[in-house]
Each structure stands twice: as C-alpha cells, then as structure tokens.
Amino acid sequence: MYGLSEDSLKEITGNHPENPTLALPCRTVFASGQRKVEVIGPCLEEEAAKLHEGVW
C-alpha cells in the first residue's frame, strides 16, 4: 500500500536533484517478478502530499 504516486510526487518536487524520478509504475515492476504482488494505492493521496510540504 502506498499513499502518493510518482507522478504526484514529481509535481510537488519538480526537478529536485535529491529526488530523481523514474516514470515506471510499481505495478509494472511487480508484474515482472516471479510472485504476484497486490498493489493498493494511491491511498489518501492528499494527506500523503502534505508530508512533503516545505521539504522540497
């Protein structure tokens, strides 16, 4: 389970050198593995975004 999508995080951080982004959804990564992984999210994205306020 995760709270904030990479696209949303990139909107918050912009091109910040301490947060290089990777446009590769976690569902794609996990689907390439040997075990099935259930991905739930993003959940509570607005709340998760608040954690980044003032950081970047």
Z-matrix of the N, CA and C atoms (Angstrom, degrees):
N
C 1 1.439
C 2 1.526 1 107.45
N 3 1.311 2 114.64 1 138.91
C 4 1.460 3 118.47 2 177.68
C 5 1.516 4 109.51 3 -141.01
N 6 1.320 5 116.42 4 162.25
C 7 1.446 6 120.73 5 -173.87
C 8 1.512 7 115.44 6 -103.38
N 9 1.306 8 118.63 7 -32.13
C 10 1.459 9 120.87 8 -170.46
C 11 1.522 10 109.93 9 -130.93
N 12 1.312 11 116.40 10 127.46
C 13 1.461 12 119.94 11 178.67
C 14 1.530 13 110.21 12 -72.00
N 15 1.298 14 115.67 13 158.93
C 16 1.465 15 120.60 14 178.60
C 17 1.526 16 110.77 15 -63.76
N 18 1.325 17 116.78 16 -37.32
C 19 1.465 18 120.02 17 178.16
C 20 1.522 19 110.99 18 -62.72
N 21 1.333 20 116.42 19 -42.40
C 22 1.466 21 120.02 20 178.76
C 23 1.523 22 111.19 21 -66.71
N 24 1.324 23 116.60 22 -39.88
C 25 1.462 24 120.06 23 178.15
C 26 1.526 25 110.48 24 -63.44
N 27 1.309 26 116.82 25 -40.40
C 28 1.466 27 120.59 26 179.36
C 29 1.531 28 110.79 27 -64.01
N 30 1.322 29 116.98 28 -36.12
C 31 1.468 30 120.24 29 176.07
C 32 1.530 31 110.55 30 -61.53
N 33 1.323 32 116.69 31 -37.48
C 34 1.464 33 121.49 32 -178.83
C 35 1.528 34 111.14 33 -74.26
N 36 1.329 35 116.86 34 -46.24
C 37 1.461 36 120.91 35 -172.89
C 38 1.513 37 114.30 36 -85.97
N 39 1.316 38 116.84 37 -24.26
C 40 1.456 39 119.60 38 -174.59
C 41 1.513 40 109.32 39 66.09
N 42 1.307 41 116.55 40 -139.43
C 43 1.459 42 121.63 41 -177.77
C 44 1.529 43 110.02 42 -99.37
N 45 1.323 44 116.34 43 52.54
C 46 1.462 45 120.98 44 -176.88
C 47 1.530 46 109.83 45 -77.12
N 48 1.331 47 118.56 46 128.19
C 49 1.465 48 121.43 47 -175.93
C 50 1.534 49 113.80 48 -64.21
N 51 1.323 50 118.24 49 -22.18
C 52 1.464 51 119.90 50 179.33
C 53 1.522 52 112.66 51 -86.41
N 54 1.321 53 117.62 52 -2.79
C 55 1.458 54 120.72 53 178.15
C 56 1.524 55 110.38 54 -135.83
N 57 1.334 56 116.71 55 68.62
C 58 1.464 57 117.75 56 176.67
C 59 1.530 58 108.80 57 -66.04
N 60 1.314 59 115.98 58 136.94
C 61 1.452 60 119.85 59 -176.63
C 62 1.516 61 111.08 60 -102.63
N 63 1.305 62 114.71 61 156.26
C 64 1.450 63 122.30 62 179.02
C 65 1.519 64 107.17 63 -129.07
N 66 1.307 65 117.81 64 114.38
C 67 1.458 66 121.79 65 -177.74
C 68 1.532 67 109.65 66 -81.10
N 69 1.318 68 114.70 67 66.30
C 70 1.458 69 121.34 68 179.90
C 71 1.520 70 107.55 69 -140.09
N 72 1.324 71 116.79 70 104.43
C 73 1.464 72 119.93 71 -176.17
C 74 1.531 73 112.58 72 -59.10
N 75 1.326 74 116.43 73 142.30
C 76 1.463 75 120.55 74 -179.46
C 77 1.527 76 111.28 75 -60.19
N 78 1.315 77 117.24 76 -31.70
C 79 1.468 78 119.52 77 178.53
C 80 1.527 79 111.14 78 -61.83
N 81 1.326 80 116.41 79 -36.52
C 82 1.461 81 120.96 80 177.61
C 83 1.524 82 110.49 81 -66.94
N 84 1.318 83 116.51 82 -43.54
C 85 1.471 84 120.91 83 179.67
C 86 1.522 85 110.40 84 -62.32
N 87 1.320 86 116.95 85 -50.35
C 88 1.461 87 120.66 86 -177.38
C 89 1.520 88 112.47 87 -66.65
N 90 1.333 89 117.52 88 -32.26
C 91 1.465 90 120.64 89 178.26
C 92 1.520 91 111.49 90 -65.76
N 93 1.317 92 117.38 91 -19.98
C 94 1.466 93 121.73 92 179.03
C 95 1.518 94 112.73 93 -85.51
N 96 1.313 95 116.77 94 -6.29
C 97 1.462 96 120.62 95 -178.21
C 98 1.521 97 112.84 96 -83.19
N 99 1.310 98 115.04 97 179.13
C 100 1.455 99 121.31 98 -177.78
C 101 1.523 100 112.59 99 -87.64
N 102 1.310 101 117.73 100 -16.20
C 103 1.458 102 121.70 101 -179.81
C 104 1.516 103 109.91 102 -118.35
N 105 1.307 104 115.54 103 148.46
C 106 1.462 105 120.29 104 176.31
C 107 1.527 106 108.58 105 -74.58
N 108 1.317 107 115.34 106 130.62
C 109 1.463 108 121.91 107 178.20
C 110 1.518 109 107.68 108 -123.98
N 111 1.314 110 116.16 109 122.87
C 112 1.457 111 120.16 110 176.70
C 113 1.526 112 108.56 111 -84.81
N 114 1.314 113 115.96 112 126.33
C 115 1.461 114 121.88 113 179.40
C 116 1.522 115 108.08 114 -108.18
N 117 1.304 116 116.01 115 125.16
C 118 1.457 117 121.71 116 178.75
C 119 1.517 118 107.66 117 -118.30
N 120 1.307 119 115.94 118 118.46
C 121 1.447 120 118.74 119 178.52
C 122 1.506 121 111.08 120 150.19
N 123 1.271 122 116.71 121 173.40
C 124 1.447 123 125.11 122 0.90
C 125 1.527 124 112.01 123 -72.37
N 126 1.306 125 115.07 124 144.85
C 127 1.464 126 122.62 125 179.31
C 128 1.532 127 108.48 126 -118.79
N 129 1.300 128 115.92 127 135.83
C 130 1.468 129 120.60 128 177.64
C 131 1.529 130 111.13 129 53.06
N 132 1.322 131 115.59 130 48.31
C 133 1.467 132 120.55 131 -173.67
C 134 1.535 133 113.02 132 -60.93
N 135 1.317 134 117.83 133 -38.72
C 136 1.476 135 119.12 134 178.74
C 137 1.522 136 111.25 135 -63.72
N 138 1.322 137 116.38 136 -41.98
C 139 1.459 138 120.81 137 178.67
C 140 1.533 139 110.85 138 -65.34
N 141 1.321 140 116.28 139 -41.68
C 142 1.467 141 120.46 140 178.98
C 143 1.529 142 110.68 141 -63.88
N 144 1.325 143 117.06 142 -37.81
C 145 1.469 144 120.80 143 -179.58
C 146 1.526 145 110.76 144 -64.52
N 147 1.324 146 117.38 145 -33.09
C 148 1.474 147 120.74 146 -179.27
C 149 1.524 148 111.78 147 -61.13
N 150 1.333 149 117.00 148 -28.52
C 151 1.460 150 120.12 149 178.99
C 152 1.532 151 111.93 150 -63.49
N 153 1.314 152 116.44 151 -21.91
C 154 1.469 153 121.01 152 -177.29
C 155 1.526 154 113.09 153 -94.66
N 156 1.334 155 117.01 154 -6.65
C 157 1.461 156 120.33 155 -179.44
C 158 1.534 157 110.64 156 -59.84
N 159 1.306 158 115.14 157 128.08
C 160 1.461 159 120.97 158 177.51
C 161 1.510 160 114.57 159 79.82
N 162 1.333 161 117.49 160 -2.09
C 163 1.465 162 119.89 161 -179.87
C 164 1.525 163 111.47 162 -87.60
N 165 1.304 164 115.88 163 -40.28
C 166 1.460 165 120.14 164 -175.85
C 167 1.491 166 108.59 165 -99.61
